[in-house]
Amino acid sequence: MYNYPHYKEPDKEKIVEFMRSHPFITLIGCDNNGRIVATQIPVLIEQTAENLFIRGHIARKSDHHSALEQNPNVLALFTGAHTYVSGTWYAGNPQQASTWNYISVHARGQIKFLDEGSLVELLKKLSLHFENNNVQSSTIYDNLPVGYKEKMIKAIVAFEIEVTELDNVHKLSQNRDEKSYDNIVKELKQQEGDAKELGDLMEKRRPKVFRS
């Protein structure tokens, strides 16, 4: 991780909100032979007064499932918008290296595989959540055909990760002078997609970056 203090978001609630807003994660682990495995999956973020949990499911008896049964230590990588920042936008001396702005959250913990009852409960929550709680949707768990659900349940396994370490990078040109920062915001806001999203966010965060 790009570990510099000025690229950190100190507010844990904002970090958790980012995780909820970007639930399609890369789940990374390693088997006992040192072989790294990774899977992209959607997850639910659930929080109690003291603990933060990541819950989801993966294919049963896959290489990833096997590796994580051997070694439960995992890294969940949450990523958001990212964009190129040209060095030509810097004030004063534009002959500097260009860079990339982005937001990323790293959550570490040990994965725990759950029983079938917990899997069914998770599938109900997941399908409702991503269907915006539309109980009439044909794709939520309760509305799927029984035979289809029976086959699906045999093919996947639910998991839970209690987050024991949470870190983040909000690399948004905080190391630049005000004029350069404003130039970058202006250039990004003139674009579309991720670039504009980060330009808008940088504009919103400006008072915190340059406190009077």
C-alpha angles and dihedrals in degrees: 000000000000092000111193123135095229090058094058131104105215097192108093093196090058089050091051091047089053089052091051090049093051104040098156099095139177108236111204129191143148134228126225091270093057095254109148119223129190135184132183111224141154116248143184121237113213126180135194127187091277109013140058121209135192114203130185144116139256136192112289117243092008121139087260093052091048094048093049092049087057096044117019096190109113143172120214112202119203116190133184138179117335134180146175117260115201119221087221088075093065117105121235102011114028091177093095132110117278119235146193126251120210148140123235135169124200118201120186132190144113120291119231121195116221137214127259094265090056090047092055091048090050093049090052091051095043096049093046093046096052092042088056092248092297101159090188093061114118092219102058115107097252092054098050120104114269094236091050091051093049091055093045094051091054091053101051140046129210123230141189128204120195104208111235098167128032125184136163147189121210098179101181106145094276088147093064129092118256096261093049090046091052091047090053092049091050093050094046094048090056090061132067138243119009093359094057092043091056092042090055091046093049090051090052092048095046097099090055093048095049106034113188 
